[in-house]
Amino acid sequence: MKETRDGPRNDRSAKSSSVSSLPLILDMEDFKGDFSFDALFGNLVNDLLPSFQEEETDSAEGHGNIIANDVLPNGTLRASADAAKSAQGLSTPLFPEVDALLTLFKDSCRELVDLRKQVDGRLYDLKKEVSVQDSKHRKTLAELEKGVDGLFDSFARLDSRISSVGQTAAKIGDHLQSADAQRETASQTIDLIKYLMEFNSSPGDLMELSPLFSDDSRVAEAASIAQKLRSFAEEDIGRQGIAVSSEVGTATASRGLEVAVSNLQDYCNELENRLLARFDAASQRRELSTMGECAKILSQFNRGTSAMQHYVATRPMFIDVEVMNADTRLVLGEHNSQVSPSNVARGLSSLYKEITDTVRKEAATIMAVFPSPNDVMSILVQRVLEQRVTALLDKILLKPSLVNLPPMEEGGLLLYLRMLAVAYEKTQELARDLRSVGCGDLDVEGLTESLFSSHKDEYPEHEQASLGQLYKAKMEEVRAESQQLSESTGTIGRSKGASVASSHQQISVTVVTEFVRWNEESISRCTLFSSQPATLAGNVKTVFTCLLDQVSQYLTEGLDRARDSLTEAAALRERFVLGTNISRRVAAAAASAAEAAAAAGESSFRSFMVAVQRSGSSVAIVQQYFANSISRLLLPVDGAHAAACEEMATAMSGAESAAYKGLQLCIETVMAEVERLLSAEQKATDYRSPDDGIAPDHRPTNACTRVVAYLSRVLEAAFTGLESQNKQAFLTELGNRLYKGLLNHWQKFTFNPSGGLRLKRDITEYGEFVRSFNAPSIDEKFETLGIMANVFIVAPESLSTLFEGTPSIRKDAQRFIQLREDYKSAKLAARLSSLWPSSS
């Protein structure tokens, strides 16, 4: 926007007149670029507003301090200032520039309308021009499309022509190539026929051949032609043999070709020998290029098999006898002095590493020389395994006889099995190393397996026999140690000596652990030798069955020996049971012998409990071993795991039966000693003390004290030796027997009230002891005994009410009542029959 003004701004009237008199000029250029209505408005009014602001400022200064504080920060007066002006009667308009701005805005609006009309006119002209140009453009495109369609048709015809010409040229080329090939074949055929005629000249005459067959520089060409001639002649002979042999011409032709074939074979043999000799000479000089040239030519003779085999056979490791002897010395030592699995393992590791390094060096030469190196490597590795390795294994693995086992002093079968495992494992490592070096298409793993096939066929039988041999040797060792210890101890007495000998042959958890260790080693060999899960499971089951048999036999025999000592102690007790009419001296001697028999019984009891405890620990070791090592190997075969569990239970049933019988004898031993103590220590006066006014003795009787002390001492072994259900069953049975034994024992005595109190004290003592059995049924029985003991304490007339709450024990209570001292005098029989008619 352009605007011109003349003259200074002296007053508002002059300013207004100047603005209204000047025209407002707006151009379309003002609307180009970054157009903004705010900027346009500012350009229109900013020339008028500053003069108005200056006048307002001058007016405000004239009023002084009256309205100084009412000016807003943007220069606008507050309402109080407007009110003051109004009060002073000012006639000046509030915004004097309004007319000027209104005029300006009207002029601007007119100019903007004019500009819009100009723009609309120009837009209309442009639209008409665009429409015309668009019509021209569409017409041009239609003409171009017609021209392009014509070009496409021309290109299609040209492409078809080119394709036809190309096919014709290709056919011509094929015919020319075929003709050239036929010409070349005909030329070669002519040459071959000429050479064949030379070989067909006369039998065994190779002197008249072309120079080609004697020129050393053309050996490769001669070998190729000779092979072609021999193939042609042999094929022709084969065809002639199929045809009718009665034709004379055919027979003559066949005889002629047979001569050629014979001469060709002789020539090929001679040429092959010459090449092999040249190959050997180059090999000794390490001339790899010459070796490669000869090998390439020899590959035409039977695909080079003779050259490959000749090269492998001439390696020093196969022809030098000292190499084989060095292998034996490295593994077995001088004069086989280092025959042990660890030494053999170290020797095999060193030897196999040397073999691998040698094969690796040979592989480098083979790759550089032979056109088919993989075939040569197959022959080389096969020769290594079948000759060098097999010769060594035959010296290491001497299969023992299962009829005459090698003695344990020489290592027994276990030494053979360990040597077999070491040799197998190390040879498998050799096979893997040779596979990494390269062995062509040779199944090196399968070949390695075949080296051990004869040993693996009888492996399970050898493993079983070895475990049996180890068990037999261990039992002989245990018996020898026991006998030696028994002899060193000396004779201490018949009974005591028997118990000492028994303790020397006690079951040992260490021995069972050794059984498991043998079995674990055998299982590791099974895993090594058995690649198939089913085979492995079968071998594992066989080996584990050996362990079950060994542990079962060992535990059963150990428990039987411990039970035999209990039987001997019982027989010793029976020997000293005497009648009543004996002298005092004989009775004293018998009592002393009975004490010795009791000591033997107690020692045998403790020994048996130790045997039971160790048997339980041994069975737990076997079960843990089965869970950790055996079960996972049996899972791949259906039913194998369940069958093994059942077999384990069956195997241990023998030991369980022996333990049960022994525990029954233990109870008999304990009860026999309890009865002996009661018989020897219990006096009639214990329960029928005289009524002499002395305070009754509230202590348990001496017999009770002795019995409880004996039970506490001897059952300590049962508490530690038995576990869980076995312990509970044993103590319950013993508690029942003790209960019945005490009842029978007390039936021998008569009780007065003081004796009844003494009996009640004994029953309390027995009850407190059996409470340690943790058997509620036994506790209940001894509580019942305590109740029944009251029949000796209460007055006769109170007996009727004593068991009103417990009618189930009236029968046993009636037996106790009959033992009252006043049973007859108080006529208790008639009284009880009237009170308890059903119990009489």
Order of alpha helices (4+ residues) and beta strands (2+ residues): alpha-alpha-alpha-alpha-alpha-alpha-alpha-alpha-alpha-alpha-alpha-alpha-alpha-alpha-alpha-alpha-alpha-alpha-alpha-alpha-alpha-alpha-alpha-alpha-alpha-alpha-alpha-alpha-alpha-alpha-alpha
